[in-house]
Amino acid sequence: MDDIAVDYEYGTLKEVIVGRGIMLYPDMDQARWAAEGVGVLPEAEAEKMWERSGRLSTDLPKTRLVETENDALIEILERFGVVVHRPTEVTRELVVANYGEEWLVNGFIQTYSRDPMFVVGDNVIELAPGAPLRRAEILGYRKLFAERVEGSGAKWFQMPVVDATSMTSGDYDKNDHAALEGGDLLVLGRTILAGTTLNPTVGSSARGVAWLATILGPQGYDVEQVRIGPEFLHLDVCLSIPRDGLAIACPGAFVDGLPSALDGWDLIEVTTRQARLLACNGLPIDPDNYILGYNDDEDGSMVRGELEARGITVHAIPFGNHTEDGGSIRCATHPLVRCLADPHARGRT
């Protein structure tokens, strides 16, 4: 297999991880952080989190429905020759053995492989997610990392472990810790855009961004914090980069305006409502092909039309069982190998 390497959001995708439809929903009464955390979801989706409080997706139709969507996604990826990996299943028993029985009130989720790690250049970084819901899922990647990353020449390491006691005590604030989630991290050559939602219990923190800069700065990367409003979960809910010089963006999401790295770019603008319904959380296969999820509330027709008008082929698939929990196509995937075909034409950095 190719060496692990990711250099641009829109580079040719050669190898990827696709998440698994397993989720233990947080106990919304006992996991007191969760009531504030679901503020990043549209109202109807937040209501489903309350309805499913404390339940395991395998006891519902949920896992089967998510896996049907994953099958459609994997079919497209494999049609383009992309090597697809899957994590192993995380169980209640596995979480209890590692975190203790009391941790189960926070739940766990494997649907979105984007968030527990960050692959950039030849770095594979196991992240420390802000949301307690996301803390246990890294257990599902142990076998995959041992088989694929170990011995690959990649730099493989973890973020510092934080004291997790506040996560179940009711006074949790991610900003007290170095927290990072992969949905906040976009790669544009040597520029890394790092989102931080103003929601205090989910997503990445300023301390996490500062930590990332200490790791990647000496390697020549510029890590730029991008603040987004509290109603948004991650930066990739508000911003997608299908190819060099073109962005799908929700201008209203950015507290300090769009990142300067996008100055002069062609923008496909989406509304706040469209962004929260995951209208721009798609995945470039390469600069000419883009996978777009859609659901009953957001059919993706506007974004699809704008991309096709610019010569990009859109591969659209129904993804509503993913999107109702806060993520779509990009969230469900994490690249291990993604590089521009021509290293001498790498565009903006």
N, C-alpha and C positions, 0 to 999 in steps of 0.2 A: 504493500500500500504506500501511497504518497506520504511524505513527511507531514506532520500536522502543521498547518499554516492557514491563517485567516488575515487578509490584508485590507479588504474593502467589503462593505455591505453588498455590493453588486457584482463582486468577482464571480467567476464561474464556480458554481457549487459542485463539489466532487464527492464529499462525504459528510454525513449529517446524522445527528441523533434525533429521533422522533419520540416524544413522550408516550406515556401509557395511561389508559383511562381508569386510573385508580385514585380514589379520593375518600378520605374520612372527613366529613364536614365538621368544622369546629362546633363545639357545644356553645351556642350563642349566649347562653345564660351564665356559664361558668368561665368561659374564655372572654374576659371583659374587654380585652383589646379589640375583639372581633366586631363589636357593635359599631365602633368608629371606623374600623378598617373597611367594612362593606360600603362606606360612603363613596368609594371609587366606582361602585357599580351603579348602573341605572336602577331605578326604583323596582321595576319588575324582577330584575335579577337578584337584587338584594333580598326581596321577599322570598325567593326560592332558597337562599342560604338559610333563612330563618326556618322555613318549612322542613328543610333537610337536616337541621341541626343535630349533630351527633351521629348521623347515619353514615354507613359505609356504601360507597357507590356500587359495589358488587351485590348488595342486597336490593338494589333498585335497577331499573332498566338502563341507568346512566352509563355504566361501564361498557355495555354492549353497544350503545349508541355512539359513544365517543370513539370506540375502536372501529366502528363502521366508517366514521369520518377519517380516522387515521389510515385505514386501508385505501381510501380514495386518494389521500395525500401521498402515500407511499407509492401508489401506482404511477402517479405523475412523476415523482422523483426518479423512480427506477427506469421509467421510459427515457429519461435524459441521462441514464447511466450513473446516477448518483448512488453511492453505497450508503445503505441505511442501517443504523444500529438502534437497538431498543434497550432501555434499562430493565433490570430484573424487578420483580414485584416487591413492593414494600408492604408489610403486613403489620397488624396491631402488635403481634408478638415481637417482631423485629424492633419496632419502635420502643416497646416497653423494655426490652433487653438493653437498649442503648440509652434511653432517656428517662425511664421510669414510668410507672402506671399513671402518675398524675399528669404527664405530658400529653396524654391522649385528648384532653379537653381542647387542645389547640388544633387537633386534626392534622392531616398530612395530605399532600397532593402530588401526583406524578404526571399530571396532564401536560404541563408546560416545561419542557426540558431546557428552555431558554434561560431560566432564572437561577438555578443553583450553581451555575458555573459561568466562566467567561473565557473564551478562546480568542486570543489576539496574537498575531505573529505566531511564534512557536511557544507561546505561554498557555498553559492550561491551569486556570485558577479556580479552585473550589471556593465559592463565595460564602459569605455570612449574610443570609437574607434578613431584611428588616422584619418581615411578617413572620410571627411564630409558626404559622401554618406551613411555611416553606423550609423549616429547619431540618426536618427528618428525611426529606426526599433524597438527599445526597447518598443515603445508604443504598439506594437502588443502582448507583453507578460504580460501586466498588469493583465488581467483576469486569465491567466494560473498560474501566480505566486501567485495571491491571493487565488486561489483554491488549488494549490498543495504545495506551499512552506510555506505559512503562516500557523502556527500551526503544522508544521512538526518537529519542533525542530532544523531545519537547521539555520545556521547563514546567514541572508539575508541582504545584504547592497549594497550600490552603491559606485563607485569611486567618487572622488571629481569632481564637475562640473567645467569646464574651460570656460574662456572667448572665445566665438565662433566668435567674430567679424572678426578676421583675416582669418577665413575660407572662407569668401566671398570677401575679400578685395584684393586678388591677391598676398599677401606676406605670405601665410600660410606655416608653417613648423611644422610638428607634434612634432619635437624634442624640441620645446618650451614648451610642455605640458606633463603631465603624461597621456600617451595614451596606451591603451591595446586592442588587438583584440584576440578573443578566438582561432583563427587558429594558433596563435603563441605559445600557451601554451599546453605542453604535460606533462602528469602525470606519473611519475615512482615512485610509493610509496611516500617517503618523498622528492624525488627530483623532482623539477619542471623545465623543460627546457623552457625558455622564449625567443622566437625569436625576433629579431629586424632587419627588412630589412633596407638597406641603402637608399632605396627610401624615400624621405623626406615628402611625402604627404599621404602615406597609411601605414597601419600596426601599430605596437607597437613602443614605444620609450624607451630609457634607463631610463627616468624619470618614466615611467609607470612600468617598471620592478623593479626599486628601491622602488616604492610605494608598489607593491605587496609583496616585501620582508618584509616590515614593518608590513604587515598584517599576512602573513603566517609564517614568521620567529619565532615569539613567540609560534606558534603552533608546532614547530619542523620541519618545511619544509626548504629545501635548494633551493632557487630560483637562477638559473644559467642563465645569459644572453648568448644568442647564436646569433652572428651576421651573417646575410646572405646577399648575393649580391643584388644590387638594381633592378635586373631583376626578383626577386622572391617576391611574395606577403607575404606569411606566412611561418613559419617553417614547417607546415604540408604539404606544397607543396614539401618540400625537404626531409622529414623524416616521416616514419611510423613505429610503433612498433607492429607487429602482435602477438608476444608472448615474454616471457622472453628470453633474449639472442639473439634475432633475430631482425634485422632492415632492412627496405628498405630505402636506402639513396642515395642522390646525393652528393658525396664528393665535387664536384666543386662549390656547393652553399655556402659552409661554409667559411667565411672570415678567421677564426682562426682555421680551422680544425674541425673535428667531435668532439662533446662533449665528455669529459672524461668519462661520465656515460656509454658510449658505448664501452669503451676499452675492447678488447677481445671478442666482440660479432661477431656473424656470420652476414655478410652484404650481402644483395642483392643490387648491385650498379646499379643505373640508370644514364643516361646521363643528361646533362643540358636540352637538348631539351625534353627528356621524362618527366623530372620533371615539366617543364613549361606547358606541356600538361596533367598534373595531373596524371602521371603514378603511383605515390605512395601515392595518397590521398584517400586510402581505409579505411575501418572500420572493425576492429575485432569484431565479435559477441562474441567470446570467443577464447581461445588459439588455437582451432582446426578449426574455421570457420571464413572466411574473405570475406567481400563484396567489390568488385572491379568494379569501373565504367570504361567504355571505350568509345571512340569516333572515328570519321572517321580518325583522324590523329594519334591516339595512341590506338591500339587495345588491349593493356594490355597483350598480349600473353607471353612476356618475364617474367614479374612479376608473372603472373599466373603459368607459368611452374615452376619457381623457388620455389614458395610457395607450389605447389603440390608435388614437389620433396622432400619437407621437411615435408610432411604428413598433410598439411593444406588444407582443402576443400575450394575452391574459388567459390563464387557465383557472377558471372559477369553479369552486366546489362548495356545496352546502356545509356549513361548519357551526351551526347553531348550538349544538350540544357542547362545543368548546366555548363559544363566545358567551354563553350564559354564566360562565364562571369567571369571566374577565380576561380571556385571551383568545387569540385567533392563530393564524398560520405561522407568523414569526414566533409567537410565544411557544408553539408546539414543537419547535425545531431548534437545534443548536448545531452550527457547522463545526466540523473538525478540519476540513480542507475546503478553502474558498479563496481562489486567487484569480487575478486578472490574467487572461490568456497571453497578453503582450505586456511583459514587465516594463517595457520602455514607454508605455502609453498609459500611465497610471493616473492621469488627471490631477485634480486638486488634492493637495495634502494639507 
